[in-house]
Amino acid sequence: MLLDHLQSKLDALKAQSLTRFTRVAETGTAPRQIVRGADGQARELLMFCSNDYLGLAAHPAIARALAEGADIYGGGSGASPLVSGHSRAHHDVEAQLADWFSPWIPQARAIGFCTGYMANLAVVATLGDAQAEIFSETLNHASLIDGTRLAKAKVTRYAHVDLQDLRTQLAASSARIKLIVTDAVFSMDGDIAPLPGLLALAEEFDAWLIVDDAHGLGVLGEGGAGSLEHFGLRSERLIVMGTLGKSAGLAGAFVVAHSTIIDYLLQAARNYIFSTASPPAVEHALLTSLALMRSAEGRARREHLIGLQARLRRGIEALLDRHPQLPWRLAASSTPIQPLIIGGNAEVMALAAALEQQGLRVPGIRPPTVPKGEARLRITLCATHTDDDVDRLVAALEACA
Ligand SMILES: *Cc1c(COP(=O)(O)O)cnc(C)c1O
């Protein structure tokens, strides 16, 4: 019987400390948030878990633009983009994105999606047709993996950031179309993919490089354009997916690539064609968000973020030096994702609970999201954190050590 079947699976998760639950946020993320816990109590927590890296979700100019967009367009888009859902604001966001990426992608064009999950399904499943072979990095985000499951292409995995392994796999392939698929910044580790080496292999083996820049956009590169700008890459072989719910502070996603690739996605991507377009007010506000990311203010926020990263790493490294018996390990990351690897599931959840007792919210991440025995605190920093916020986190960790 279905209910018994599901209950026994739920019980098995509970026995392994793998049960997940949602909390109710009563306010926005700023980075202090009033959160109602499982006990029904609401309290203010200092959050180190948002992917709103630039702190734009709470930016007053974005809230104003959202309200202005609602005044102009009202609520929902009412239909899929190819029917009547594609507003002037959708059009302008795509044009802005194509312009932003034109230094790195020749003949760049952009196409919008409601979420990054949808964009990844679209680009991987649509380009990965029966003539293609997909070379997929082992630590790719779940949405890229699900894209490979929908694709008709043969799927080959290569080891994490292992250019030699990828070279061997590419050399062994006789596929007519070769697609290398990778996260730019790995979401649970914070490390950056070796994109210059991946692009060189793409050129050598006549392959295409699909880059998921969910955690690079807005954060990496002096102008915030993400991992391509960070490495100074330029090629028509680059296909970039970016999300707009993280550092852009709103919602949505896009794929930017050579115009022929985008023309084809518009004709063939099922989750573009058969899904209602995002609300136009969100797109209207995205124009403000894109302008902020590219502005001097965006640059200043990125610089502050880099300072916070260095401060946090110094603080945690000193703490680990003072407590050499601790099995904790700080991942090698130069991004706002700063994971502290703890080990066991129960241990990481106990630590997260102890931090919450001290008014700090840092999520524990467990398998299957990360490998077994590598459960971790996924600390993320935002430009709206202060130096004092970072010091408070280090002091709270010290109290749990
Ligand atoms: C968050 C994320 C996505 C999905 O983006 P959404 O807009 O949240 O659906 C895709 N890839 C990576 C690496 C992500 O972290």
The ligand as a Gaussian input file, in Angstrom:
#p B3LYP/6-31G(d) Opt

LIG

0 1
 C       20.584000      26.948000      -7.857000
 C       21.260000      26.248000      -8.969000
 C       20.572000      25.918000     -10.141000
 C       19.096000      26.100000     -10.270000
 O       18.739000      27.430000     -10.361000
 P       17.290000      27.896000      -9.861000
 O       17.083000      29.192000     -10.526000
 O       17.387000      27.982000      -8.373000
 O       16.324000      26.845000     -10.303000
 C       21.294000      25.381000     -11.172000
 N       22.611000      25.134000     -11.058000
 C       23.295000      25.396000      -9.933000
 C       24.756000      25.099000      -9.870000
 C       22.642000      25.947000      -8.854000
 O       23.288000      26.182000      -7.721000

